[in-house]
Amino acid sequence: MGQGQWLANAPLYRLPENLKLDASTRLLDIGCGRGTILRALDDQLGCDVAPVGLDFSRAALRLAAADERNPRRGAGLVEATATSLPFRDGAFNLVTCGYVLKHLDDDDARALLIEVLRVLEPGGLAVVWEFGPSGNPRLDAWNYRVLATGTSRLRLRSDATLRRLATEAGFPYVRDASLRPFLLPPIPRASILIGRPPEGFEGNV
């Protein structure tokens, strides 16, 4: 794993400790790309059931399947849209979703979150993160240009907007995940921890 990827995703590699995850974790990573997060969490947890990575990009999934660093190459990789997940209700107890919402309008973002809620079992959690606005017009204009490659209409949403969308999608538990921002370039990261946690849950990301 490159140093840049490690620095960008370091808060996510602490999920097993912070959320008290173990080998029983049934993980779905939406927008898995080459499977970096999927592989790292599986390495830490030794998941009893192979985690599932979903992406709309066949090319990205081919790279994930061919990656020799992945001990379960090709296992659990699904080509599908994030707004219509091809899984049964309650199939997972952890869902991660990074850098997908910027491609979606509000209706599709809610549809994605409704699907996440559907595939989470009672007690399950989801962590959703995205690049966010900085509030500085010049910096935001720069960030839009940097991030808009391959995206026809980029949408950067704040933590508050992500919380609102999750509430509208019906999540009973919604809070900031507080994943730290990027430093180079200085792009904020909006993130939420949502789900159906057990009563009294006080986990921190």
Backbone as ProteinMPNN parsed JSONL, in Angstrom:
{"seq_chain_A": "MGQGQWLANAPLYRLPENLKLDASTRLLDIGCGRGTILRALDDQLGCDVAPVGLDFSRAALRLAAADERNPRRGAGLVEATATSLPFRDGAFNLVTCGYVLKHLDDDDARALLIEVLRVLEPGGLAVVWEFGPSGNPRLDAWNYRVLATGTSRLRLRSDATLRRLATEAGFPYVRDASLRPFLLPPIPRASILIGRPPEGFEGNV", "coords_chain_A": {"N_chain_A": [[0.839, -1.19, 0.0], [0.577, 2.184, -0.91], [2.15, 5.124, 0.553], [0.599, 7.439, 0.387], [-2.029, 6.442, 0.064], [-2.261, 5.13, 2.517], [-2.121, 7.27, 4.36], [-4.368, 8.743, 3.581], [-6.436, 7.0, 4.202], [-6.094, 6.242, 6.809], [-7.744, 6.763, 9.202], [-9.814, 4.954, 8.742], [-8.679, 2.486, 9.013], [-8.643, 2.139, 11.663], [-11.12, 1.345, 12.384], [-11.784, -1.379, 13.2], [-10.843, -1.505, 15.892], [-12.052, 0.777, 17.081], [-14.804, 0.406, 16.687], [-15.136, -2.004, 17.805], [-14.974, -4.416, 16.304], [-14.949, -7.791, 15.004], [-14.007, -11.132, 13.894], [-16.458, -12.004, 13.079], [-17.606, -10.074, 11.569], [-19.543, -9.06, 8.863], [-18.906, -7.691, 5.984], [-19.678, -5.103, 3.71], [-18.403, -3.192, 1.152], [-19.106, -0.352, -0.466], [-18.544, 1.052, -3.594], [-15.958, 0.088, -3.982], [-13.697, 0.145, -5.6], [-10.359, -0.608, -6.254], [-10.242, -2.256, -4.114], [-8.875, -1.58, -1.761], [-9.625, -0.704, 0.898], [-11.315, -2.793, 1.588], [-9.577, -5.009, 1.549], [-7.721, -4.27, 3.537], [-9.286, -4.179, 5.904], [-10.21, -6.806, 6.007], [-7.771, -8.128, 6.334], [-7.1, -7.256, 8.911], [-9.232, -8.202, 10.487], [-9.666, -10.863, 9.812], [-11.964, -12.026, 8.572], [-14.685, -14.246, 9.005], [-16.503, -14.735, 6.991], [-16.017, -14.027, 3.62], [-15.463, -10.644, 2.809], [-17.516, -8.324, 0.931], [-17.125, -6.511, -2.016], [-18.425, -3.83, -3.831], [-18.882, -2.264, -6.947], [-19.527, -0.005, -9.656], [-17.825, 0.032, -11.736], [-16.417, -2.005, -14.029], [-13.784, -2.239, -14.806], [-12.32, -1.387, -12.542], [-13.021, -3.419, -10.75], [-11.877, -5.609, -11.997], [-9.182, -5.042, -11.596], [-9.112, -5.192, -8.814], [-9.709, -7.903, -8.479], [-7.49, -9.072, -9.594], [-5.4, -8.358, -7.981], [-2.523, -9.244, -6.379], [-2.01, -8.924, -3.723], [-4.275, -9.417, -2.411], [-5.619, -11.8, -0.435], [-7.911, -13.205, -0.978], [-8.471, -13.221, -3.739], [-10.648, -12.04, -6.23], [-12.878, -12.978, -4.902], [-16.113, -12.273, -3.752], [-16.64, -9.892, -5.212], [-18.622, -7.536, -6.765], [-20.356, -6.307, -9.53], [-22.381, -3.616, -9.775], [-25.019, -1.165, -9.342], [-24.995, 1.392, -6.859], [-27.397, 2.289, -5.904], [-29.234, 0.303, -6.013], [-28.94, -2.326, -4.457], [-27.8, -5.636, -4.845], [-28.539, -7.564, -2.784], [-29.78, -9.524, -0.03], [-32.165, -8.496, 2.504], [-30.771, -7.301, 5.548], [-28.236, -8.484, 5.234], [-25.66, -7.779, 5.987], [-23.45, -6.65, 8.645], [-21.78, -4.535, 8.762], [-21.274, -1.738, 6.795], [-19.368, 0.041, 4.502], [-18.797, 3.081, 2.772], [-17.306, 5.03, 0.556], [-16.556, 8.111, -1.032], [-18.523, 8.085, -2.992], [-20.959, 9.452, -2.966], [-20.606, 11.991, -4.053], [-21.067, 11.765, -6.719], [-23.777, 11.609, -7.005], [-27.14, 12.914, -7.177], [-29.437, 14.449, -4.792], [-31.741, 12.8, -4.573], [-30.869, 10.294, -5.541], [-28.794, 9.885, -3.736], [-30.221, 9.582, -1.345], [-31.585, 7.263, -2.072], [-29.481, 5.431, -2.208], [-28.717, 5.408, 0.516], [-31.06, 4.437, 1.695], [-31.013, 1.849, 0.684], [-28.675, 0.947, 1.944], [-29.556, 0.938, 4.602], [-31.479, -1.06, 4.383], [-29.961, -3.401, 3.846], [-28.517, -3.71, 6.142], [-28.231, -5.547, 9.146], [-30.172, -5.73, 12.24], [-28.49, -3.994, 14.782], [-26.366, -3.461, 13.2], [-23.897, -1.326, 11.548], [-22.983, 1.566, 9.581], [-20.453, 3.321, 7.824], [-20.039, 6.297, 6.231], [-18.408, 8.332, 3.937], [-17.104, 11.34, 2.421], [-15.647, 13.779, 0.168], [-15.761, 17.125, 1.309], [-17.245, 20.472, 1.405], [-15.274, 23.453, 1.927], [-15.983, 25.978, 2.691], [-14.559, 28.145, 1.951], [-14.561, 30.137, -0.811], [-12.588, 30.312, -2.894], [-10.879, 28.15, -2.358], [-12.74, 26.08, -2.479], [-13.481, 26.245, -5.18], [-11.081, 25.489, -6.382], [-10.855, 22.888, -5.345], [-13.095, 21.7, -6.519], [-12.284, 21.667, -9.188], [-10.079, 19.957, -9.023], [-11.26, 17.566, -8.17], [-13.216, 16.962, -10.017], [-12.587, 15.477, -12.241], [-13.609, 13.163, -14.589], [-16.179, 13.237, -13.623], [-19.391, 14.283, -14.211], [-21.059, 16.085, -12.889], [-20.242, 17.42, -10.044], [-20.824, 17.026, -6.547], [-20.377, 18.421, -3.489], [-20.829, 17.771, -0.145], [-21.722, 18.781, 3.167], [-21.06, 17.635, 6.6], [-23.456, 18.056, 8.001], [-25.35, 18.012, 5.937], [-25.051, 15.371, 5.038], [-25.916, 14.063, 7.355], [-28.593, 14.903, 7.389], [-29.608, 13.723, 5.034], [-29.31, 11.017, 5.703], [-31.055, 10.804, 7.873], [-33.466, 11.388, 6.573], [-33.556, 9.13, 5.014], [-34.318, 7.267, 6.83], [-32.735, 6.271, 8.906], [-32.291, 5.229, 12.247], [-30.222, 5.918, 13.871], [-27.873, 8.378, 13.798], [-24.893, 10.076, 13.414], [-22.022, 12.278, 13.514], [-19.07, 11.042, 12.014], [-16.588, 12.071, 12.126], [-14.149, 11.803, 10.681], [-10.811, 12.647, 9.964], [-9.726, 15.605, 8.096], [-8.232, 15.904, 4.778], [-4.844, 16.891, 4.311], [-3.063, 17.613, 2.294], [-3.973, 17.815, -0.918], [-5.66, 20.583, 0.819], [-8.492, 19.408, 1.59], [-11.646, 19.183, 2.973], [-13.191, 16.456, 4.805], [-16.267, 15.02, 4.83], [-18.249, 13.044, 6.983], [-20.192, 10.308, 8.245], [-21.553, 8.247, 10.846], [-23.772, 5.717, 10.878], [-26.779, 3.722, 11.388], [-28.201, 0.696, 12.806], [-27.733, 0.376, 15.663], [-27.161, -1.503, 18.761], [-29.051, -0.897, 21.796], [-27.82, 1.705, 23.829], [-25.383, 1.92, 22.582], [-22.18, 3.321, 22.14], [-20.101, 3.776, 20.376], [-17.119, 5.037, 18.793], [-15.718, 6.399, 15.841]], "CA_chain_A": [[0.0, 0.0, 0.0], [1.368, 3.401, -0.968], [2.041, 5.985, 1.73], [-0.529, 8.348, 0.201], [-3.262, 5.725, 0.373], [-2.328, 4.866, 3.96], [-2.44, 8.516, 5.047], [-5.742, 9.138, 3.267], [-7.413, 6.072, 4.761], [-5.682, 5.821, 8.148], [-8.838, 6.67, 10.175], [-10.654, 3.79, 8.466], [-7.995, 1.291, 9.474], [-8.888, 2.022, 13.105], [-12.501, 0.925, 12.62], [-11.923, -2.6, 14.02], [-10.664, -1.195, 17.32], [-12.996, 1.783, 17.573], [-16.173, -0.114, 16.657], [-15.104, -3.323, 18.457], [-15.298, -5.413, 15.291], [-14.201, -9.043, 15.106], [-14.053, -11.979, 12.705], [-17.85, -12.242, 12.671], [-18.044, -8.94, 10.755], [-19.931, -9.3, 7.469], [-18.62, -6.361, 5.455], [-19.934, -4.659, 2.341], [-17.76, -1.922, 0.819], [-19.739, 0.206, -1.66], [-17.553, 1.879, -4.269], [-14.721, -0.506, -3.457], [-12.549, 0.39, -6.465], [-9.383, -1.704, -6.326], [-10.378, -3.107, -2.937], [-7.888, -1.243, -0.733], [-10.259, -0.732, 2.223], [-11.81, -4.161, 1.769], [-8.433, -5.879, 1.845], [-7.118, -3.883, 4.807], [-10.147, -4.588, 7.008], [-10.189, -8.274, 6.056], [-6.487, -8.508, 6.918], [-7.133, -7.008, 10.355], [-10.286, -8.934, 11.185], [-9.737, -12.271, 9.464], [-13.417, -12.239, 8.51], [-15.148, -15.62, 8.792], [-17.137, -14.712, 5.673], [-15.287, -13.1, 2.762], [-16.165, -9.381, 2.619], [-18.022, -8.084, -0.422], [-16.876, -5.2, -2.584], [-19.34, -3.506, -4.928], [-18.516, -1.088, -7.724], [-20.147, 0.012, -10.979], [-16.744, 0.003, -12.72], [-15.886, -3.337, -14.286], [-12.317, -2.15, -14.872], [-11.812, -1.358, -11.171], [-13.205, -4.741, -10.157], [-10.863, -6.497, -12.57], [-7.931, -4.758, -10.9], [-9.242, -5.748, -7.464], [-9.673, -9.362, -8.566], [-6.156, -9.516, -10.001], [-4.39, -7.862, -7.054], [-1.88, -10.365, -5.688], [-1.976, -8.68, -2.274], [-5.577, -9.807, -1.867], [-5.587, -13.242, -0.199], [-9.126, -13.831, -1.5], [-8.616, -12.556, -5.033], [-11.826, -12.352, -7.02], [-14.005, -13.383, -4.066], [-16.984, -11.246, -3.212], [-16.617, -8.642, -5.964], [-19.902, -7.463, -7.449], [-20.587, -5.145, -10.38], [-23.779, -3.206, -9.626], [-25.207, 0.226, -8.96], [-25.131, 1.554, -5.408], [-28.774, 2.656, -5.546], [-30.064, -0.906, -6.057], [-27.974, -3.33, -4.02], [-28.31, -6.986, -5.13], [-28.34, -8.388, -1.597], [-30.977, -9.698, 0.79], [-32.31, -7.645, 3.686], [-30.007, -7.707, 6.723], [-27.136, -9.378, 4.851], [-24.367, -7.312, 6.493], [-23.471, -5.898, 9.897], [-20.956, -3.347, 8.574], [-21.204, -1.228, 5.428], [-18.542, 1.225, 4.293], [-19.103, 3.711, 1.486], [-16.466, 6.222, 0.462], [-16.348, 8.874, -2.267], [-19.558, 7.725, -3.967], [-22.089, 10.39, -2.96], [-20.363, 13.187, -4.874], [-21.555, 11.481, -8.068], [-25.226, 11.419, -6.958], [-27.997, 14.003, -6.716], [-30.007, 14.135, -3.478], [-32.67, 11.668, -4.653], [-30.085, 9.061, -5.644], [-28.062, 9.713, -2.479], [-31.175, 8.992, -0.397], [-31.853, 5.89, -2.508], [-28.337, 4.639, -1.757], [-28.775, 5.253, 1.972], [-32.188, 3.541, 1.98], [-30.521, 0.507, 0.405], [-27.747, 0.597, 3.024], [-30.384, 0.608, 5.764], [-32.144, -2.337, 4.119], [-29.052, -4.566, 3.906], [-27.919, -3.805, 7.476], [-28.994, -6.283, 10.137], [-30.284, -5.028, 13.521], [-27.192, -3.94, 15.436], [-25.342, -3.141, 12.218], [-23.464, 0.06, 11.397], [-22.394, 1.967, 8.307], [-19.632, 4.528, 7.818], [-20.122, 6.918, 4.909], [-17.561, 9.529, 3.917], [-17.003, 12.006, 1.128], [-15.028, 15.096, 0.197], [-16.743, 18.124, 1.701], [-16.92, 21.872, 1.116], [-14.451, 24.102, 2.948], [-16.534, 27.281, 3.052], [-13.727, 29.173, 1.319], [-14.936, 30.06, -2.228], [-11.442, 30.038, -3.767], [-10.432, 26.785, -2.119], [-13.758, 25.172, -2.999], [-13.378, 26.249, -6.64], [-9.918, 24.67, -6.7], [-11.17, 21.497, -5.045], [-14.017, 21.214, -7.55], [-11.514, 21.371, -10.397], [-9.237, 18.788, -8.755], [-12.051, 16.359, -7.953], [-14.254, 16.785, -11.026], [-12.129, 14.628, -13.341], [-14.444, 11.993, -14.802], [-17.481, 13.434, -12.995], [-20.098, 15.296, -14.988], [-21.594, 17.114, -11.991], [-19.722, 17.115, -8.714], [-21.58, 17.574, -5.417], [-19.672, 18.315, -2.215], [-21.827, 17.957, 0.908], [-21.193, 18.914, 4.524], [-21.529, 16.637, 7.573], [-24.863, 18.318, 8.304], [-26.151, 17.539, 4.81], [-25.054, 13.905, 5.086], [-26.797, 13.663, 8.466], [-29.984, 15.12, 6.966], [-29.978, 12.693, 4.06], [-29.44, 9.743, 6.405], [-32.297, 10.878, 8.645], [-34.556, 11.267, 5.607], [-33.567, 7.747, 4.538], [-34.946, 6.451, 7.861], [-31.813, 5.718, 9.885], [-32.617, 5.607, 13.624], [-28.999, 6.36, 14.552], [-27.087, 9.203, 12.875], [-23.967, 10.969, 14.105], [-20.797, 12.558, 12.78], [-17.985, 10.087, 12.204], [-15.421, 12.913, 12.443], [-12.895, 11.405, 10.043], [-10.037, 13.873, 9.813], [-9.623, 16.106, 6.718], [-6.967, 15.766, 4.076], [-3.981, 18.057, 4.488], [-2.456, 17.956, 1.005], [-4.434, 19.192, -0.802], [-6.521, 20.795, 1.993], [-9.887, 19.139, 1.254], [-12.366, 18.615, 4.122], [-13.841, 15.17, 4.606], [-17.533, 14.891, 5.549], [-18.412, 11.627, 7.29], [-21.238, 9.987, 9.217], [-21.724, 6.895, 11.369], [-25.217, 5.52, 10.88], [-27.116, 2.31, 11.441], [-29.212, 0.132, 13.705], [-26.909, -0.183, 16.741], [-27.879, -1.937, 19.957], [-29.345, 0.15, 22.765], [-26.684, 2.089, 24.646], [-24.138, 1.931, 21.794], [-21.447, 4.579, 22.242], [-18.865, 3.604, 19.611], [-16.524, 6.184, 18.105], [-14.905, 6.016, 14.682]], "C_chain_A": [[0.874, 1.24, 0.0], [1.149, 4.274, 0.252], [0.855, 6.932, 1.609], [-1.849, 7.693, 0.526], [-3.38, 5.482, 1.871], [-2.731, 6.131, 4.714], [-3.89, 8.921, 4.815], [-6.755, 8.286, 4.013], [-7.113, 5.648, 6.195], [-6.829, 5.767, 9.152], [-9.704, 5.429, 9.982], [-10.007, 2.507, 8.959], [-8.119, 1.123, 10.986], [-10.315, 1.573, 13.416], [-12.598, -0.35, 13.457], [-11.804, -2.338, 15.509], [-11.773, -0.282, 17.829], [-14.437, 1.277, 17.623], [-16.263, -1.522, 17.245], [-15.56, -4.428, 17.496], [-14.465, -6.67, 15.518], [-14.427, -9.872, 13.851], [-15.471, -12.261, 12.23], [-18.399, -11.12, 11.792], [-18.344, -9.393, 9.33], [-19.942, -7.939, 6.774], [-19.033, -6.219, 4.004], [-19.262, -3.306, 2.165], [-18.327, -1.442, -0.512], [-18.786, 1.212, -2.298], [-16.164, 1.405, -3.926], [-13.5, -0.228, -4.321], [-11.639, -0.821, -6.529], [-9.372, -2.563, -5.068], [-9.435, -2.798, -1.799], [-8.475, -1.336, 0.676], [-10.71, -2.147, 2.559], [-10.687, -5.083, 2.235], [-7.846, -5.565, 3.223], [-7.965, -4.344, 5.997], [-10.181, -6.109, 7.134], [-8.891, -8.775, 6.675], [-6.501, -8.357, 8.43], [-8.073, -7.952, 11.081], [-10.232, -10.438, 10.953], [-11.177, -12.727, 9.365], [-13.76, -13.7, 8.225], [-15.782, -15.774, 7.412], [-16.416, -13.662, 4.834], [-16.083, -11.809, 2.584], [-16.53, -9.191, 1.159], [-17.694, -6.662, -0.833], [-17.776, -4.983, -3.781], [-18.871, -2.244, -5.625], [-19.221, -1.168, -9.077], [-19.107, -0.129, -12.08], [-16.181, -1.41, -12.87], [-14.364, -3.326, -14.292], [-11.717, -2.149, -13.472], [-11.92, -2.731, -10.521], [-12.219, -5.755, -10.72], [-9.519, -6.294, -11.88], [-7.963, -5.342, -9.487], [-9.104, -7.267, -7.485], [-8.276, -9.88, -8.874], [-5.062, -9.147, -9.007], [-3.805, -9.015, -6.237], [-1.784, -10.166, -4.187], [-3.271, -9.12, -1.614], [-5.609, -11.32, -1.681], [-6.827, -13.963, -0.714], [-9.451, -13.212, -2.865], [-9.873, -13.028, -5.76], [-13.042, -12.716, -6.196], [-14.818, -12.173, -3.643], [-16.928, -9.916, -3.916], [-17.831, -8.61, -6.876], [-19.985, -6.185, -8.27], [-22.07, -4.789, -10.317], [-23.816, -1.726, -9.284], [-25.47, 0.326, -7.464], [-26.557, 1.877, -4.985], [-29.734, 1.471, -5.623], [-29.158, -2.093, -5.738], [-28.546, -4.737, -4.193], [-28.087, -7.961, -3.978], [-29.636, -8.458, -0.807], [-30.997, -8.713, 1.949], [-31.452, -8.203, 4.825], [-28.809, -8.591, 6.44], [-25.812, -9.02, 5.508], [-24.539, -6.653, 7.85], [-22.498, -4.722, 9.88], [-20.946, -2.995, 7.089], [-20.298, -0.007, 5.423], [-18.825, 1.762, 2.896], [-18.33, 5.014, 1.395], [-16.402, 6.797, -0.938], [-17.305, 8.46, -3.385], [-20.602, 8.83, -4.085], [-21.856, 11.628, -3.822], [-20.858, 13.011, -6.309], [-23.077, 11.503, -8.152], [-25.955, 12.696, -6.579], [-28.672, 13.56, -5.414], [-30.93, 12.922, -3.52], [-31.906, 10.347, -4.725], [-29.267, 8.808, -4.379], [-28.972, 9.103, -1.418], [-31.462, 7.537, -0.762], [-30.714, 4.965, -2.081], [-28.435, 4.371, -0.26], [-29.937, 4.36, 2.391], [-31.774, 2.088, 1.744], [-29.527, 0.041, 1.482], [-28.529, 0.177, 4.268], [-31.032, -0.767, 5.584], [-31.209, -3.528, 4.311], [-28.323, -4.685, 5.238], [-28.825, -4.615, 8.4], [-29.189, -5.426, 11.383], [-28.971, -5.13, 14.286], [-26.072, -3.54, 14.498], [-25.07, -1.651, 12.097], [-22.931, 0.299, 9.988], [-21.585, 3.233, 8.522], [-19.605, 5.044, 6.393], [-19.272, 8.182, 4.937], [-17.42, 10.049, 2.494], [-16.174, 13.268, 1.277], [-16.108, 16.122, 0.508], [-16.322, 19.527, 1.312], [-16.117, 22.483, 2.26], [-15.076, 25.387, 3.473], [-15.728, 28.441, 2.507], [-13.967, 29.1, -0.187], [-13.76, 29.717, -3.14], [-10.963, 28.602, -3.609], [-11.448, 25.781, -2.668], [-13.711, 25.11, -4.518], [-12.201, 25.388, -7.099], [-10.219, 23.196, -6.486], [-12.127, 20.9, -6.067], [-13.244, 20.836, -8.806], [-10.679, 20.103, -10.208], [-10.056, 17.502, -8.754], [-12.997, 16.02, -9.094], [-13.834, 15.916, -12.196], [-12.993, 13.372, -13.434], [-15.818, 12.088, -14.183], [-18.201, 14.564, -13.694], [-20.639, 16.42, -14.113], [-21.233, 16.747, -10.557], [-20.573, 17.77, -7.636], [-20.771, 17.332, -4.142], [-20.654, 18.672, -1.105], [-21.143, 18.0, 2.27], [-21.651, 17.744, 5.388], [-23.015, 16.811, 7.845], [-25.77, 17.82, 7.184], [-26.196, 16.021, 4.77], [-25.955, 13.403, 6.207], [-28.268, 13.803, 8.061], [-30.434, 14.036, 5.993], [-30.167, 11.338, 4.734], [-30.714, 9.7, 7.241], [-33.497, 10.717, 7.727], [-34.668, 9.846, 5.06], [-34.116, 6.781, 5.59], [-34.015, 5.859, 8.892], [-32.192, 6.173, 11.296], [-31.42, 6.15, 14.391], [-28.145, 7.081, 13.527], [-26.188, 10.104, 13.702], [-22.762, 11.226, 13.203], [-19.778, 11.447, 13.061], [-16.669, 10.796, 12.493], [-14.11, 12.343, 11.904], [-12.115, 12.657, 9.701], [-9.95, 14.301, 8.353], [-8.293, 15.726, 6.091], [-6.153, 17.039, 4.273], [-3.387, 18.525, 3.162], [-3.146, 17.153, -0.09], [-5.418, 19.337, 0.364], [-8.006, 20.653, 1.645], [-10.576, 18.551, 2.485], [-12.961, 17.254, 3.771], [-15.099, 15.155, 5.465], [-17.776, 13.404, 5.788], [-19.47, 11.427, 8.355], [-21.154, 8.513, 9.613], [-23.217, 6.699, 11.562], [-25.523, 4.039, 11.04], [-28.253, 1.964, 12.353], [-28.498, -0.431, 14.941], [-27.753, -0.636, 17.925], [-28.072, -0.776, 20.926], [-28.107, 0.423, 23.633], [-25.37, 2.126, 23.895], [-23.477, 3.304, 21.875], [-20.13, 4.5, 21.486], [-18.413, 4.889, 18.964], [-15.682, 5.677, 16.947], [-13.49, 6.493, 14.902]], "O_chain_A": [[1.802, 1.352, 0.802], [0.112, 4.193, 0.911], [0.176, 7.206, 2.598], [-2.701, 8.293, 1.182], [-4.465, 5.61, 2.439], [-3.582, 6.08, 5.603], [-4.566, 9.385, 5.733], [-7.811, 8.777, 4.413], [-7.802, 4.786, 6.741], [-6.9, 4.801, 9.912], [-10.266, 4.908, 10.945], [-10.702, 1.545, 9.286], [-7.744, 0.084, 11.529], [-10.68, 1.435, 14.584], [-13.432, -0.405, 14.36], [-12.571, -2.883, 16.303], [-12.362, -0.535, 18.88], [-15.204, 1.673, 18.5], [-17.316, -2.158, 17.197], [-16.41, -5.255, 17.829], [-13.408, -6.62, 16.146], [-14.971, -9.38, 12.862], [-15.668, -12.71, 11.101], [-19.533, -11.203, 11.32], [-17.514, -10.023, 8.675], [-20.864, -7.143, 6.951], [-18.776, -7.095, 3.177], [-19.515, -2.378, 2.933], [-18.068, -2.038, -1.557], [-18.282, 2.114, -1.628], [-15.285, 2.208, -3.614], [-12.373, -0.347, -3.84], [-12.087, -1.93, -6.822], [-8.579, -3.499, -4.964], [-9.203, -3.654, -0.946], [-7.889, -1.975, 1.55], [-10.509, -2.631, 3.673], [-10.84, -5.837, 3.196], [-7.513, -6.473, 3.985], [-7.426, -4.843, 6.985], [-10.182, -6.64, 8.244], [-8.899, -9.732, 7.448], [-5.986, -9.21, 9.152], [-7.754, -8.447, 12.162], [-10.696, -11.211, 11.791], [-11.57, -13.705, 10.002], [-13.197, -14.314, 7.318], [-15.622, -16.799, 6.75], [-16.225, -12.533, 5.284], [-17.264, -11.865, 2.242], [-15.943, -9.804, 0.268], [-17.953, -5.717, -0.087], [-17.883, -5.849, -4.649], [-18.506, -1.267, -4.973], [-19.482, -2.258, -9.586], [-19.456, -0.381, -13.233], [-15.551, -1.941, -11.956], [-13.727, -4.278, -13.841], [-10.719, -2.828, -13.227], [-11.005, -3.158, -9.816], [-11.774, -6.655, -10.008], [-8.802, -7.257, -11.611], [-6.977, -5.912, -9.018], [-8.46, -7.849, -6.613], [-7.912, -10.985, -8.471], [-3.917, -9.571, -9.165], [-4.523, -9.679, -5.49], [-1.51, -11.112, -3.449], [-3.352, -9.188, -0.388], [-5.625, -12.056, -2.667], [-6.815, -15.183, -0.872], [-10.564, -12.745, -3.102], [-10.131, -14.225, -5.892], [-14.148, -12.761, -6.735], [-14.259, -11.161, -3.222], [-17.148, -8.885, -3.28], [-18.052, -9.53, -7.663], [-19.714, -5.099, -7.759], [-22.917, -5.567, -10.753], [-22.793, -1.114, -8.979], [-26.095, -0.556, -6.876], [-26.887, 1.747, -3.806], [-30.92, 1.618, -5.33], [-28.673, -2.777, -6.639], [-29.658, -5.008, -3.739], [-27.525, -9.04, -4.162], [-30.483, -7.569, -0.9], [-29.962, -8.164, 2.326], [-31.408, -9.414, 5.045], [-28.398, -9.368, 7.301], [-24.919, -9.865, 5.583], [-25.617, -6.158, 8.18], [-22.394, -3.991, 10.864], [-20.65, -3.834, 6.238], [-20.452, 0.884, 6.258], [-19.063, 0.999, 1.96], [-18.658, 5.988, 2.073], [-16.217, 6.068, -1.913], [-16.951, 8.481, -4.564], [-21.079, 9.116, -5.184], [-22.817, 12.25, -4.275], [-21.045, 13.991, -7.029], [-23.629, 11.423, -9.25], [-25.466, 13.477, -5.762], [-28.497, 12.42, -4.983], [-30.91, 12.1, -2.603], [-32.262, 9.387, -4.041], [-29.065, 7.658, -3.989], [-28.554, 8.215, -0.674], [-31.57, 6.68, 0.116], [-30.958, 3.842, -1.641], [-28.258, 3.236, 0.183], [-29.809, 3.598, 3.35], [-32.143, 1.201, 2.514], [-29.541, -1.124, 1.88], [-28.2, -0.822, 4.908], [-31.118, -1.544, 6.534], [-31.61, -4.549, 4.871], [-27.589, -5.65, 5.454], [-30.037, -4.401, 8.436], [-28.437, -4.471, 11.576], [-28.406, -6.215, 14.423], [-24.948, -3.303, 14.939], [-25.891, -0.82, 12.485], [-22.493, -0.623, 9.3], [-21.971, 4.108, 9.296], [-19.207, 4.338, 5.466], [-19.396, 9.004, 5.846], [-17.588, 9.321, 1.515], [-16.011, 13.777, 2.386], [-17.236, 16.007, 0.03], [-15.173, 19.752, 0.932], [-16.259, 22.083, 3.415], [-14.744, 25.84, 4.568], [-16.156, 29.592, 2.588], [-13.613, 28.095, -0.802], [-13.911, 28.917, -4.063], [-10.677, 27.92, -4.593], [-11.074, 24.762, -3.248], [-13.881, 24.035, -5.094], [-12.306, 24.65, -8.079], [-9.889, 22.355, -7.323], [-11.993, 19.736, -6.443], [-13.516, 19.803, -9.419], [-10.58, 19.276, -11.115], [-9.613, 16.474, -9.267], [-13.53, 14.912, -9.142], [-14.653, 15.64, -13.072], [-13.095, 12.609, -12.474], [-16.566, 11.11, -14.209], [-17.688, 15.681, -13.768], [-20.676, 17.575, -14.536], [-21.849, 15.873, -9.948], [-20.995, 18.918, -7.778], [-20.514, 16.189, -3.764], [-21.245, 19.751, -1.121], [-20.125, 17.345, 2.495], [-22.509, 16.959, 4.985], [-23.755, 15.829, 7.912], [-26.837, 17.268, 7.449], [-27.245, 15.436, 4.502], [-26.68, 12.424, 6.029], [-29.086, 12.931, 8.355], [-31.532, 13.497, 6.128], [-31.08, 10.592, 4.379], [-31.379, 8.666, 7.305], [-34.44, 9.997, 8.054], [-35.756, 9.409, 4.684], [-34.354, 5.611, 5.291], [-34.441, 5.023, 9.688], [-32.394, 7.365, 11.525], [-31.582, 6.772, 15.441], [-27.737, 6.5, 12.521], [-26.661, 10.816, 14.588], [-22.516, 10.487, 12.251], [-19.644, 10.979, 14.192], [-15.744, 10.197, 13.041], [-13.082, 12.391, 12.581], [-12.686, 13.627, 9.202], [-10.083, 13.466, 7.458], [-7.361, 15.29, 6.767], [-6.71, 18.131, 4.388], [-3.232, 19.727, 2.947], [-2.937, 15.944, -0.193], [-5.953, 18.34, 0.848], [-8.697, 21.65, 1.433], [-10.136, 17.521, 2.995], [-13.201, 16.943, 2.604], [-15.016, 15.265, 6.688], [-17.536, 12.588, 4.898], [-19.635, 12.254, 9.252], [-20.742, 7.659, 8.828], [-23.853, 7.43, 12.321], [-24.646, 3.195, 10.856], [-29.134, 2.774, 12.644], [-28.65, -1.617, 15.236], [-28.9, -0.219, 18.083], [-27.338, 0.211, 20.876], [-27.441, -0.5, 24.102], [-24.327, 2.344, 24.51], [-24.137, 4.328, 21.7], [-19.141, 5.096, 21.911], [-19.234, 5.741, 18.623], [-15.012, 4.65, 17.057], [-12.627, 6.28, 14.05]]}, "name": "protein", "num_of_chains": 1, "seq": "MGQGQWLANAPLYRLPENLKLDASTRLLDIGCGRGTILRALDDQLGCDVAPVGLDFSRAALRLAAADERNPRRGAGLVEATATSLPFRDGAFNLVTCGYVLKHLDDDDARALLIEVLRVLEPGGLAVVWEFGPSGNPRLDAWNYRVLATGTSRLRLRSDATLRRLATEAGFPYVRDASLRPFLLPPIPRASILIGRPPEGFEGNV"}
